[in-house]
Amino acid sequence: MSEKKMSSSRRQNLKSLLLQIAHGLLEEEAAEAEQEKQRFMDENCPGLSLPGSMQEIQELCRMLHQQIDAVDEQRYDMESKVAKSNKEIEDLKIKVQDLKGKFKKPVLKKVRMSADAMLQALLGSKHKVFLDLRANLKQVKKEVKEEEKESVGDWRKNIEDKAGMDGRKKMFESEA
């Protein structure tokens, strides 16, 4: 750690200096904005001088209406440009979302591979043991089938023996 850590008092001092500079810049920016606004108003809105005769007042009203119409046209043009730009931005955002979300999945081929070949492909040359899984499964299936047949036969025989009054007597005698 070649760099020394800055003490907290030094850090606070620098932070306060930065905040003071930023505050001064913001005040200057606000003053410039106010001056720009005043300059714009002076250029586009000259001082109003009310004429004395009725005809001069009507002429002033016509001129103001023409200026209002021109400003409305400019405002409408600007609004339409902004709306068009916003729509283009939204379309581009949607395209970007679509491009990020879609991935083409390749069509995978079915591959018949034994368990030994699969282990060898996964583990590489380290795998030397051969597994014979099918033989074990076949043996288990055969044993299960034989046991099921015997249990079904026993169940039916027990029911037939216990049917009627004789069967109930045998059941009570065997328990006692």
Secondary structure, DSSP 8 states (H G I E B T S, - for coil): --S----HHHHHHHHHHHHHHHHHHHHHHHHHHHHHHHHHHHHHS------SSHHHHHHHHHHHHHHHHHHHHHHHHHHHHHHHHHHHHHHHHHHHHHHHH-------------HHHHHHHHHGGG------HHHHHHHHHHHHHHHHHHHHHHHHHHHHHHSHHHHHHHHHHHH-
